[in-house]
Amino acid sequence: PRFKISREYKGKEYSAEARDGAWVRLDNGKKFRSLNQLNSSIAAGAENVWNGSWTYIGKDGLVRSIDMLRKA
């Protein structure tokens, strides 16, 4: 299975998957080389992508911030 992340922005849910070294937005299929590029395609202005906006579902089934991946 591919690694999937999601976030909400202005009341809309966005999701992306890691595929072949890129992030692919699931709503439009566009590819991005980095989390920052992916995030910029959704949210206006500069934003720290590790601030808790992007989440994933852990092996235990709980929703977690992607920031947890940096601390592992």
N, CA, C and O atoms as a printed pandas DataFrame, in Angstrom:
     atom_number atom_name residue_name chain_id  residue_number  x_coord  y_coord  z_coord
0              1         N          PRO        A               1    0.817   -1.202    0.000
1              2        CA          PRO        A               1    0.000    0.000    0.000
2              3         C          PRO        A               1    0.860    1.266    0.000
3              4         O          PRO        A               1    1.958    1.284    0.556
4              5         N          ARG        A               2    0.359    2.292   -0.614
5              6        CA          ARG        A               2    1.066    3.562   -0.660
6              7         C          ARG        A               2    0.803    4.358    0.613
7              8         O          ARG        A               2   -0.218    4.181    1.276
8              9         N          PHE        A               3    1.746    5.236    0.937
9             10        CA          PHE        A               3    1.610    6.092    2.120
10            11         C          PHE        A               3    0.736    7.282    1.749
11            12         O          PHE        A               3    1.020    7.985    0.780
12            13         N          LYS        A               4   -0.324    7.507    2.516
13            14        CA          LYS        A               4   -1.305    8.553    2.227
14            15         C          LYS        A               4   -1.340    9.568    3.363
15            16         O          LYS        A               4   -1.311    9.204    4.539
16            17         N          ILE        A               5   -1.402   10.854    2.991
17            18        CA          ILE        A               5   -1.553   11.919    3.966
18            19         C          ILE        A               5   -2.764   12.762    3.574
19            20         O          ILE        A               5   -3.214   12.726    2.429
20            21         N          SER        A               6   -3.282   13.516    4.532
21            22        CA          SER        A               6   -4.423   14.373    4.229
22            23         C          SER        A               6   -4.397   15.603    5.125
23            24         O          SER        A               6   -3.719   15.634    6.152
24            25         N          ARG        A               7   -5.150   16.609    4.712
25            26        CA          ARG        A               7   -5.310   17.821    5.502
26            27         C          ARG        A               7   -6.597   18.517    5.097
27            28         O          ARG        A               7   -7.138   18.281    4.017
28            29         N          GLU        A               8   -7.069   19.365    5.971
29            30        CA          GLU        A               8   -8.235   20.188    5.672
30            31         C          GLU        A               8   -7.761   21.618    5.476
31            32         O          GLU        A               8   -6.913   22.105    6.224
32            33         N          TYR        A               9   -8.304   22.286    4.476
33            34        CA          TYR        A               9   -7.986   23.686    4.239
34            35         C          TYR        A               9   -9.249   24.395    3.788
35            36         O          TYR        A               9   -9.860   24.018    2.788
36            37         N          LYS        A              10   -9.634   25.418    4.524
37            38        CA          LYS        A              10  -10.842   26.192    4.235
38            39         C          LYS        A              10  -12.069   25.301    4.032
39            40         O          LYS        A              10  -12.861   25.508    3.114
40            41         N          GLY        A              11  -12.205   24.303    4.915
41            42        CA          GLY        A              11  -13.374   23.439    4.914
42            43         C          GLY        A              11  -13.365   22.313    3.903
43            44         O          GLY        A              11  -14.337   21.563    3.808
44            45         N          LYS        A              12  -12.283   22.178    3.142
45            46        CA          LYS        A              12  -12.190   21.105    2.151
46            47         C          LYS        A              12  -11.067   20.145    2.532
47            48         O          LYS        A              12  -10.001   20.573    2.973
48            49         N          GLU        A              13  -11.308   18.855    2.360
49            50        CA          GLU        A              13  -10.320   17.823    2.668
50            51         C          GLU        A              13   -9.476   17.534    1.426
51            52         O          GLU        A              13  -10.008   17.343    0.332
52            53         N          TYR        A              14   -8.166   17.505    1.609
53            54        CA          TYR        A              14   -7.225   17.181    0.533
54            55         C          TYR        A              14   -6.412   15.961    0.945
55            56         O          TYR        A              14   -6.066   15.804    2.116
56            57         N          SER        A              15   -6.109   15.101   -0.018
57            58        CA          SER        A              15   -5.300   13.913    0.244
58            59         C          SER        A              15   -4.233   13.777   -0.828
59            60         O          SER        A              15   -4.390   14.235   -1.959
60            61         N          ALA        A              16   -3.144   13.131   -0.433
61            62        CA          ALA        A              16   -2.050   12.871   -1.367
62            63         C          ALA        A              16   -1.405   11.545   -1.003
63            64         O          ALA        A              16   -1.470   11.101    0.143
64            65         N          GLU        A              17   -0.782   10.920   -1.994
65            66        CA          GLU        A              17   -0.058    9.662   -1.786
66            67         C          GLU        A              17    1.379    9.822   -2.254
67            68         O          GLU        A              17    1.670   10.568   -3.189
68            69         N          ALA        A              18    2.265    9.108   -1.582
69            70        CA          ALA        A              18    3.651    9.041   -2.022
70            71         C          ALA        A              18    3.731    7.981   -3.117
71            72         O          ALA        A              18    3.386    6.819   -2.903
72            73         N          ARG        A              19    4.194    8.406   -4.302
73            74        CA          ARG        A              19    4.327    7.485   -5.438
74            75         C          ARG        A              19    5.609    7.781   -6.190
75            76         O          ARG        A              19    5.820    8.905   -6.645
76            77         N          ASP        A              20    6.454    6.796   -6.321
77            78        CA          ASP        A              20    7.665    6.918   -7.138
78            79         C          ASP        A              20    8.458    8.186   -6.833
79            80         O          ASP        A              20    8.886    8.886   -7.750
80            81         N          GLY        A              21    8.651    8.478   -5.565
81            82        CA          GLY        A              21    9.465    9.625   -5.167
82            83         C          GLY        A              21    8.780   10.971   -5.263
83            84         O          GLY        A              21    9.443   12.006   -5.185
84            85         N          ALA        A              22    7.477   10.983   -5.429
85            86        CA          ALA        A              22    6.739   12.241   -5.515
86            87         C          ALA        A              22    5.458   12.147   -4.703
87            88         O          ALA        A              22    4.999   11.056   -4.364
88            89         N          TRP        A              23    4.887   13.304   -4.399
89            90        CA          TRP        A              23    3.569   13.375   -3.770
90            91         C          TRP        A              23    2.550   13.622   -4.864
91            92         O          TRP        A              23    2.723   14.522   -5.686
92            93         N          VAL        A              24    1.490   12.831   -4.881
93            94        CA          VAL        A              24    0.445   12.954   -5.900
94            95         C          VAL        A              24   -0.858   13.337   -5.213
95            96         O          VAL        A              24   -1.360   12.613   -4.353
96            97         N          ARG        A              25   -1.401   14.502   -5.613
97            98        CA          ARG        A              25   -2.703   14.906   -5.078
98            99         C          ARG        A              25   -3.779   13.995   -5.642
99           100         O          ARG        A              25   -3.839   13.775   -6.852
100          101         N          LEU        A              26   -4.621   13.471   -4.779
101          102        CA          LEU        A              26   -5.633   12.515   -5.218
102          103         C          LEU        A              26   -6.830   13.185   -5.883
103          104         O          LEU        A              26   -7.583   12.524   -6.598
104          105         N          ASP        A              27   -7.019   14.486   -5.660
105          106        CA          ASP        A              27   -8.156   15.172   -6.283
106          107         C          ASP        A              27   -7.900   15.573   -7.730
107          108         O          ASP        A              27   -8.842   15.730   -8.507
108          109         N          ASN        A              28   -6.618   15.742   -8.102
109          110        CA          ASN        A              28   -6.344   16.173   -9.470
110          111         C          ASN        A              28   -5.191   15.429  -10.157
111          112         O          ASN        A              28   -4.924   15.669  -11.335
112          113         N          GLY        A              29   -4.509   14.534   -9.443
113          114        CA          GLY        A              29   -3.443   13.728  -10.032
114          115         C          GLY        A              29   -2.132   14.453  -10.259
115          116         O          GLY        A              29   -1.204   13.865  -10.816
116          117         N          LYS        A              30   -2.019   15.707   -9.850
117          118        CA          LYS        A              30   -0.778   16.468  -10.055
118          119         C          LYS        A              30    0.295   15.969   -9.103
119          120         O          LYS        A              30    0.016   15.609   -7.960
120          121         N          LYS        A              31    1.552   15.953   -9.606
121          122        CA          LYS        A              31    2.691   15.456   -8.839
122          123         C          LYS        A              31    3.551   16.607   -8.341
123          124         O          LYS        A              31    3.700   17.632   -9.007
124          125         N          PHE        A              32    4.117   16.412   -7.143
125          126        CA          PHE        A              32    4.972   17.413   -6.517
126          127         C          PHE        A              32    6.185   16.723   -5.921
127          128         O          PHE        A              32    6.074   15.635   -5.355
128          129         N          ARG        A              33    7.332   17.350   -6.046
129          130        CA          ARG        A              33    8.575   16.752   -5.560
130          131         C          ARG        A              33    8.749   16.833   -4.044
131          132         O          ARG        A              33    9.491   16.047   -3.455
132          133         N          SER        A              34    8.066   17.779   -3.424
133          134        CA          SER        A              34    8.248   17.949   -1.982
134          135         C          SER        A              34    6.917   18.238   -1.291
135          136         O          SER        A              34    5.928   18.599   -1.929
136          137         N          LEU        A              35    6.923   18.069    0.028
137          138        CA          LEU        A              35    5.747   18.412    0.821
138          139         C          LEU        A              35    5.437   19.898    0.719
139          140         O          LEU        A              35    4.271   20.292    0.678
140          141         N          ASN        A              36    6.475   20.722    0.679
141          142        CA          ASN        A              36    6.260   22.158    0.559
142          143         C          ASN        A              36    5.559   22.502   -0.743
143          144         O          ASN        A              36    4.642   23.323   -0.750
144          145         N          GLN        A              37    5.972   21.892   -1.845
145          146        CA          GLN        A              37    5.316   22.143   -3.130
146          147         C          GLN        A              37    3.873   21.654   -3.111
147          148         O          GLN        A              37    2.974   22.336   -3.604
148          149         N          LEU        A              38    3.657   20.490   -2.550
149          150        CA          LEU        A              38    2.302   19.950   -2.416
150          151         C          LEU        A              38    1.438   20.914   -1.611
151          152         O          LEU        A              38    0.338   21.268   -2.036
152          153         N          ASN        A              39    1.926   21.332   -0.467
153          154        CA          ASN        A              39    1.165   22.222    0.396
154          155         C          ASN        A              39    0.868   23.557   -0.291
155          156         O          ASN        A              39   -0.233   24.093   -0.162
156          157         N          SER        A              40    1.842   24.086   -1.013
157          158        CA          SER        A              40    1.655   25.367   -1.712
158          159         C          SER        A              40    0.590   25.272   -2.794
159          160         O          SER        A              40   -0.005   26.282   -3.168
160          161         N          SER        A              41    0.347   24.077   -3.297
161          162        CA          SER        A              41   -0.682   23.916   -4.321
162          163         C          SER        A              41   -2.090   23.989   -3.715
163          164         O          SER        A              41   -3.085   24.052   -4.436
164          165         N          ILE        A              42   -2.154   23.978   -2.394
165          166        CA          ILE        A              42   -3.442   23.995   -1.686
166          167         C          ILE        A              42   -3.607   25.275   -0.868
167          168         O          ILE        A              42   -4.597   25.990   -1.018
168          169         N          ALA        A              43   -2.643   25.556   -0.010
169          170        CA          ALA        A              43   -2.734   26.680    0.922
170          171         C          ALA        A              43   -1.977   27.888    0.381
171          172         O          ALA        A              43   -0.861   27.756   -0.122
172          173         N          ALA        A              44   -2.583   29.052    0.484
173          174        CA          ALA        A              44   -1.939   30.280    0.035
174          175         C          ALA        A              44   -0.885   30.727    1.047
175          176         O          ALA        A              44   -1.102   30.645    2.256
176          177         N          GLY        A              45    0.237   31.192    0.553
177          178        CA          GLY        A              45    1.283   31.721    1.423
178          179         C          GLY        A              45    2.173   30.648    2.009
179          180         O          GLY        A              45    1.897   29.453    1.912
180          181         N          ALA        A              46    3.248   31.110    2.620
181          182        CA          ALA        A              46    4.213   30.201    3.234
182          183         C          ALA        A              46    3.612   29.582    4.500
183          184         O          ALA        A              46    2.922   30.249    5.270
184          185         N          GLU        A              47    3.889   28.308    4.690
185          186        CA          GLU        A              47    3.360   27.589    5.848
186          187         C          GLU        A              47    4.312   26.451    6.190
187          188         O          GLU        A              47    4.838   25.789    5.295
188          189         N          ASN        A              48    4.531   26.225    7.464
189          190        CA          ASN        A              48    5.352   25.103    7.914
190          191         C          ASN        A              48    4.543   23.816    7.736
191          192         O          ASN        A              48    3.533   23.619    8.411
192          193         N          VAL        A              49    4.984   22.944    6.829
193          194        CA          VAL        A              49    4.216   21.718    6.551
194          195         C          VAL        A              49    4.240   20.734    7.715
195          196         O          VAL        A              49    3.448   19.792    7.743
196          197         N          TRP        A              50    5.130   20.938    8.667
197          198        CA          TRP        A              50    5.234   20.035    9.810
198          199         C          TRP        A              50    4.427   20.541   11.003
199          200         O          TRP        A              50    4.598   20.037   12.113
200          201         N          ASN        A              51    3.553   21.526   10.799
201          202        CA          ASN        A              51    2.832   22.164   11.904
202          203         C          ASN        A              51    1.634   21.373   12.407
203          204         O          ASN        A              51    0.956   21.818   13.333
204          205         N          GLY        A              52    1.363   20.242   11.837
205          206        CA          GLY        A              52    0.228   19.441   12.287
206          207         C          GLY        A              52   -0.942   19.435   11.327
207          208         O          GLY        A              52   -1.912   18.708   11.540
208          209         N          SER        A              53   -0.870   20.232   10.274
209          210        CA          SER        A              53   -1.971   20.266    9.301
210          211         C          SER        A              53   -2.092   18.949    8.534
211          212         O          SER        A              53   -3.197   18.456    8.306
212          213         N          TRP        A              54   -0.955   18.389    8.140
213          214        CA          TRP        A              54   -0.961   17.115    7.397
214          215         C          TRP        A              54   -0.953   15.958    8.368
215          216         O          TRP        A              54   -0.169   15.935    9.317
216          217         N          THR        A              55   -1.825   14.999    8.132
217          218        CA          THR        A              55   -1.942   13.831    9.007
218          219         C          THR        A              55   -1.907   12.542    8.192
219          220         O          THR        A              55   -2.069   12.545    6.972
220          221         N          TYR        A              56   -1.693   11.461    8.896
221          222        CA          TYR        A              56   -1.746   10.122    8.298
222          223         C          TYR        A              56   -2.380    9.186    9.323
223          224         O          TYR        A              56   -2.512    9.530   10.497
224          225         N          ILE        A              57   -2.764    8.014    8.868
225          226        CA          ILE        A              57   -3.329    7.021    9.776
226          227         C          ILE        A              57   -2.230    6.012   10.103
227          228         O          ILE        A              57   -1.701    5.339    9.219
228          229         N          GLY        A              58   -1.901    5.922   11.381
229          230        CA          GLY        A              58   -0.845    5.027   11.824
230          231         C          GLY        A              58   -1.270    3.562   11.767
231          232         O          GLY        A              58   -2.436    3.253   11.521
232          233         N          LYS        A              59   -0.326    2.681   11.993
233          234        CA          LYS        A              59   -0.611    1.236   11.976
234          235         C          LYS        A              59   -1.648    0.849   13.027
235          236         O          LYS        A              59   -2.331   -0.166   12.897
236          237         N          ASP        A              60   -1.754    1.672   14.067
237          238        CA          ASP        A              60   -2.731    1.406   15.127
238          239         C          ASP        A              60   -4.119    1.956   14.788
239          240         O          ASP        A              60   -5.053    1.826   15.579
240          241         N          GLY        A              61   -4.250    2.579   13.594
241          242        CA          GLY        A              61   -5.534    3.102   13.164
242          243         C          GLY        A              61   -5.837    4.516   13.638
243          244         O          GLY        A              61   -6.892    5.065   13.320
244          245         N          LEU        A              62   -4.919    5.110   14.396
245          246        CA          LEU        A              62   -5.122    6.462   14.903
246          247         C          LEU        A              62   -4.579    7.503   13.933
247          248         O          LEU        A              62   -3.569    7.277   13.266
248          249         N          VAL        A              63   -5.255    8.640   13.861
249          250        CA          VAL        A              63   -4.804    9.754   13.033
250          251         C          VAL        A              63   -3.673   10.459   13.762
251          252         O          VAL        A              63   -3.789   10.795   14.940
252          253         N          ARG        A              64   -2.575   10.680   13.042
253          254        CA          ARG        A              64   -1.396   11.305   13.636
254          255         C          ARG        A              64   -0.861   12.401   12.721
255          256         O          ARG        A              64   -1.036   12.348   11.503
256          257         N          SER        A              65   -0.215   13.382   13.313
257          258        CA          SER        A              65    0.454   14.430   12.537
258          259         C          SER        A              65    1.681   13.828   11.860
259          260         O          SER        A              65    2.337   12.953   12.424
260          261         N          ILE        A              66    1.992   14.299   10.646
261          262        CA          ILE        A              66    3.213   13.809   10.000
262          263         C          ILE        A              66    4.447   14.236   10.773
263          264         O          ILE        A              66    5.523   13.671   10.576
264          265         N          ASP        A              67    4.313   15.224   11.648
265          266        CA          ASP        A              67    5.426   15.640   12.499
266          267         C          ASP        A              67    5.930   14.485   13.351
267          268         O          ASP        A              67    7.104   14.449   13.721
268          269         N          MET        A              68    5.048   13.540   13.665
269          270        CA          MET        A              68    5.438   12.361   14.444
270          271         C          MET        A              68    6.468   11.523   13.708
271          272         O          MET        A              68    7.253   10.818   14.342
272          273         N          LEU        A              69    6.483   11.584   12.383
273          274        CA          LEU        A              69    7.437   10.802   11.595
274          275         C          LEU        A              69    8.852   11.340   11.765
275          276         O          LEU        A              69    9.815   10.576   11.689
276          277         N          ARG        A              70    8.991   12.624   11.992
277          278        CA          ARG        A              70   10.313   13.207   12.193
278          279         C          ARG        A              70   10.876   12.862   13.565
279          280         O          ARG        A              70   12.091   12.874   13.761
280          281         N          LYS        A              71   10.012   12.563   14.494
281          282        CA          LYS        A              71   10.440   12.279   15.868
282          283         C          LYS        A              71   10.680   10.792   16.112
283          284         O          LYS        A              71   11.168   10.401   17.172
284          285         N          ALA        A              72   10.337    9.976   15.137
285          286        CA          ALA        A              72   10.449    8.520   15.306
286          287         C          ALA        A              72   11.894    8.063   15.223
287          288         O          ALA        A              72   12.171    6.869   15.343
